[in-house]
């Protein structure tokens, strides 16, 4: 069987936007951050299927790497899973008209008290594409300096109990492979950094203001739904 499978060429190694028609959408629940919906979707053969998922504003995460080969991390309680996780500074894209890089810079200052002189993109991911539309851009921030939190910012809820720490990059990698660290943004970002570092691709990382196609597709889908 494997001998008959087509081998994709480099030009084909890209996710393609695609939308099957939505016959009906029903809101099942509305929360402070996400909305849970049921879509009746028309498949290419004319049948219909029901798909439930969350509509989510999306997020940015920051792998902040200092000159001592350490990564800035926060210890944050996550109620749905009953864990305090080791995470990178991160946050929602829920500010009106705020671009992605500005959101990442804000989150790094708010959660870790840091600013970065250089920003690059490590990876873009869909957090759980079978269950929700959340997209996450993970940045690499270097040339770090201490900074004050933005004017008017006050930590609340889980953020008010967070501890901000440094962790050795190599030890984070070991902890991930040992199954001790499970936050997807942390795992994805650290392993992306490790891959880029080991393959001498750090200078080939995308510019911080590169186009994020998933966000344009999301905006188009929102317009179609309305």
MILUM-855735 format. One line per field, with one value per residue (C-alpha): residue number from 1; residue in three letters; x, y, z. Coordinates in nm, 4 decimals, padded with zeros to 6 digits. Example, Ala and Ser with C-alpha at 12.3 -4.5 7.8 and 13.67 -1.06 7.14 Angstrom:
! residues 2
resi [1,2]
resn [ala,ser]
px [01.2300,01.3670]
py [-00.4500,-00.1060]
pz [00.7800,00.7140]
//
This chain:
! residues 226
resi [1,2,3,4,5,6,7,8,9,10,11,12,13,14,15,16,17,18,19,20,21,22,23,24,25,26,27,28,29,30,31,32,33,34,35,36,37,38,39,40,41,42,43,44,45,46,47,48,49,50,51,52,53,54,55,56,57,58,59,60,61,62,63,64,65,66,67,68,69,70,71,72,73,74,75,76,77,78,79,80,81,82,83,84,85,86,87,88,89,90,91,92,93,94,95,96,97,98,99,100,101,102,103,104,105,106,107,108,109,110,111,112,113,114,115,116,117,118,119,120,121,122,123,124,125,126,127,128,129,130,131,132,133,134,135,136,137,138,139,140,141,142,143,144,145,146,147,148,149,150,151,152,153,154,155,156,157,158,159,160,161,162,163,164,165,166,167,168,169,170,171,172,173,174,175,176,177,178,179,180,181,182,183,184,185,186,187,188,189,190,191,192,193,194,195,196,197,198,199,200,201,202,203,204,205,206,207,208,209,210,211,212,213,214,215,216,217,218,219,220,221,222,223,224,225,226]
resn [unk,unk,unk,unk,unk,unk,unk,unk,unk,unk,unk,unk,unk,unk,unk,unk,unk,unk,unk,unk,unk,unk,unk,unk,unk,unk,unk,unk,unk,unk,unk,unk,unk,unk,unk,unk,unk,unk,unk,unk,unk,unk,unk,unk,unk,unk,unk,unk,unk,unk,unk,unk,unk,unk,unk,unk,unk,unk,unk,unk,unk,unk,unk,unk,unk,unk,unk,unk,unk,unk,unk,unk,unk,unk,unk,unk,unk,unk,unk,unk,unk,unk,unk,unk,unk,unk,unk,unk,unk,unk,unk,unk,unk,unk,unk,unk,unk,unk,unk,unk,unk,unk,unk,unk,unk,unk,unk,unk,unk,unk,unk,unk,unk,unk,unk,unk,unk,unk,unk,unk,unk,unk,unk,unk,unk,unk,unk,unk,unk,unk,unk,unk,unk,unk,unk,unk,unk,unk,unk,unk,unk,unk,unk,unk,unk,unk,unk,unk,unk,unk,unk,unk,unk,unk,unk,unk,unk,unk,unk,unk,unk,unk,unk,unk,unk,unk,unk,unk,unk,unk,unk,unk,unk,unk,unk,unk,unk,unk,unk,unk,unk,unk,unk,unk,unk,unk,unk,unk,unk,unk,unk,unk,unk,unk,unk,unk,unk,unk,unk,unk,unk,unk,unk,unk,unk,unk,unk,unk,unk,unk,unk,unk,unk,unk,unk,unk,unk,unk,unk,unk,unk,unk,unk,unk,unk,unk]
px [00.0000,00.2725,00.4315,00.1190,00.1014,00.1928,00.4944,00.4233,00.6668,00.7977,00.5442,00.2609,00.3796,00.1401,-00.1940,-00.4668,-00.7667,-01.0892,-01.4485,-01.7288,-02.0694,-02.2450,-02.6158,-02.6889,-02.5048,-02.6402,-02.4794,-02.4618,-02.2918,-02.1279,-01.8400,-01.6125,-01.3509,-01.4948,-01.8272,-01.9316,-02.1246,-02.2748,-02.2380,-02.4375,-02.1783,-02.2422,-01.9781,-01.8498,-02.0813,-02.3869,-02.4383,-02.4474,-02.2478,-02.2671,-01.9503,-01.9224,-01.6295,-01.5189,-01.4839,-01.1745,-00.9925,-00.6498,-00.3305,00.0394,00.3154,00.6690,00.9850,01.2017,01.5653,01.8373,02.2151,02.2606,02.0784,01.7691,01.4010,01.1481,00.8614,00.5555,00.3934,00.0201,-00.2803,-00.5105,-00.8446,-00.9850,-00.7034,-00.6197,-00.2520,-00.0107,00.1785,00.5206,00.4332,00.5856,00.4421,00.1340,-00.2037,-00.5175,-00.5535,-00.8559,-00.7545,-00.9306,-00.7039,-00.3902,-00.1425,00.0085,00.3596,00.2280,00.0146,00.3174,00.5236,00.2413,00.2059,00.5800,00.5807,00.2632,00.3471,00.7263,00.8295,01.0526,01.1112,01.3017,01.5278,01.4781,01.1661,01.1301,00.8614,00.9283,00.6064,00.2347,00.0024,-00.3633,-00.3994,-00.6570,-00.8000,-01.0510,-01.2074,-01.1635,-01.0433,-00.7747,-00.4576,-00.1348,00.1753,00.4866,00.7617,01.1276,01.2244,01.5923,01.8112,01.6001,01.5812,01.3682,01.0670,00.7642,00.4173,00.2082,00.0143,-00.3122,-00.2249,-00.3229,-00.2866,-00.6024,-00.7510,-00.4891,-00.2337,-00.2291,-00.0920,00.1663,00.5342,00.7747,01.1013,01.3990,01.4679,01.7735,01.6902,01.8535,01.6719,01.3392,01.4094,01.4867,01.1687,00.9568,01.0906,01.0417,00.6726,00.7008,00.6000,00.2773,00.1619,00.1377,00.2800,00.5759,00.6401,00.6025,00.8027,01.0943,01.1243,01.1023,01.3822,01.5866,01.5382,01.6332,01.9337,02.0671,02.0156,02.1619,01.8310,01.7962,01.8874,01.6358,01.3381,01.0562,01.0410,00.8169,00.5737,00.5287,00.1788,-00.0280,-00.2645,-00.4763,-00.5892,-00.6995,-00.8920,-01.0534,-01.1664,-01.3148,-01.5039,-01.6421,-01.7730,-01.9325,-02.1020,-02.2664]
py [00.0000,00.2483,00.2169,00.3623,00.6719,01.0004,01.1857,01.5537,01.7949,02.0960,02.3329,02.1164,02.1224,02.3955,02.3967,02.5203,02.7296,02.5451,02.5899,02.3405,02.5122,02.5659,02.4923,02.6088,02.7325,02.7090,02.8666,02.6127,02.8329,03.1742,03.2288,03.5149,03.4082,03.1480,03.0568,02.6949,02.6265,02.3446,02.3693,02.1631,02.1192,02.0108,01.7600,01.7420,01.4452,01.6459,01.4850,01.6795,01.6306,01.7974,01.9519,02.1157,02.3456,02.6619,03.0018,03.1593,03.4936,03.3312,03.3937,03.4698,03.3004,03.4198,03.2136,03.4759,03.3584,03.5448,03.5588,03.3074,03.0424,03.0655,03.0930,03.3119,03.0978,03.1428,02.8916,02.9235,02.7387,02.5902,02.4990,02.2772,02.0249,02.0677,02.1507,02.4356,02.4407,02.5661,02.8015,03.0791,03.4292,03.4268,03.5873,03.6333,03.8435,04.0162,04.3822,04.5793,04.6743,04.5458,04.3818,04.0467,04.1673,04.4507,04.1955,03.9765,04.2718,04.3702,04.0179,03.9841,04.3083,04.2246,03.8670,03.8685,04.2325,04.2021,04.3823,04.2404,04.4138,04.1466,03.9528,03.6615,03.4032,03.0458,02.8771,02.9251,02.6495,02.5609,02.4650,02.1878,02.2004,01.9215,02.0984,02.4726,02.7496,02.8857,02.9825,03.0650,03.2470,03.1677,03.4297,03.4132,03.7201,03.7944,04.0847,04.1001,04.3845,04.4482,04.6736,04.7977,04.6629,04.8744,05.1628,05.0515,04.6820,04.4941,04.1167,03.9381,03.5874,03.3190,03.5776,03.7347,03.4076,03.3390,03.3026,03.4318,03.2373,03.1567,02.8009,02.6635,02.5946,02.2494,02.1492,02.2528,02.0281,01.7378,01.8021,01.8043,01.4694,01.3300,01.4220,01.6722,01.9795,01.9652,02.3161,02.3036,02.6512,02.5712,02.2321,02.3581,02.6747,02.5133,02.2257,02.4708,02.6752,02.3598,02.2539,02.5967,02.6185,02.2716,02.3179,02.6694,02.8137,03.0923,03.3579,03.2098,03.2505,03.4633,03.8331,03.9262,04.1143,03.8328,03.7638,03.5257,03.3673,03.1875,03.5219,03.6497,03.3278,03.3582,03.7134,03.6051,03.3183,03.5575,03.7842,03.4891,03.3714,03.7113]
pz [00.0000,00.0919,-00.2522,-00.4156,-00.1990,-00.3599,-00.2222,-00.1696,-00.3310,-00.1360,-00.2926,-00.1612,00.1997,00.3084,00.4860,00.2518,00.3602,00.2833,00.3973,00.3561,00.3459,00.6784,00.6541,01.0084,01.3157,01.6698,01.9742,02.2552,02.5114,02.5502,02.7910,02.8894,02.6329,02.3967,02.2386,02.1904,01.8694,01.6666,01.2888,01.0443,00.7694,00.4110,00.2954,-00.0652,-00.1382,-00.0304,00.3107,00.6369,00.9558,01.2972,01.4397,01.7813,01.8549,02.0319,01.8678,02.0229,01.9844,01.9448,02.1366,02.1309,02.3284,02.3908,02.4329,02.6024,02.5903,02.7774,02.7361,03.0202,02.8100,03.0281,02.9368,03.1190,03.2504,03.4668,03.6994,03.6366,03.7798,03.5136,03.6632,03.3817,03.4228,03.7910,03.7398,03.7970,03.4688,03.3632,03.0785,02.8690,02.8968,02.6737,02.6300,02.4270,02.1138,02.2618,02.2351,01.9599,01.6669,01.8403,01.6045,01.6975,01.7793,01.9952,02.1794,02.2404,02.3642,02.5994,02.7370,02.7965,02.9935,03.1870,03.2818,03.3074,03.3439,03.0379,02.7095,02.4120,02.1647,01.8996,01.7994,01.5568,01.4861,01.5909,01.4766,01.4128,01.5330,01.5705,01.9368,01.8861,01.5328,01.5888,01.8855,01.8353,01.6080,01.8412,01.6555,01.8373,01.7177,01.9210,01.9155,02.0078,02.2109,02.2775,02.3949,02.7107,02.9607,03.2670,03.2171,03.4057,03.3388,03.0991,03.2521,03.4029,03.4119,03.7261,03.7542,03.8630,03.8856,03.8129,03.7020,04.0481,04.1887,03.9173,03.9980,03.7332,03.7073,03.4860,03.3689,03.1911,02.8260,02.8241,03.1420,02.9907,02.6923,02.9278,03.1285,02.8114,02.6942,03.0448,03.0235,03.3081,03.1059,02.9066,02.8171,02.4353,02.3775,02.6040,02.4436,02.0880,02.1412,02.3237,02.0752,01.7848,01.9410,01.9944,01.6334,01.5006,01.7304,01.6487,01.2751,01.2673,01.1505,01.4046,01.1495,00.9054,01.1365,00.9989,01.0747,01.3670,01.1422,00.8872,00.7562,00.9694,00.7191,00.9799,01.1205,00.7799,00.7186,01.0621,00.9888,00.6568,00.8225,01.0846,00.8076,00.6295,00.9493,00.9878]
//
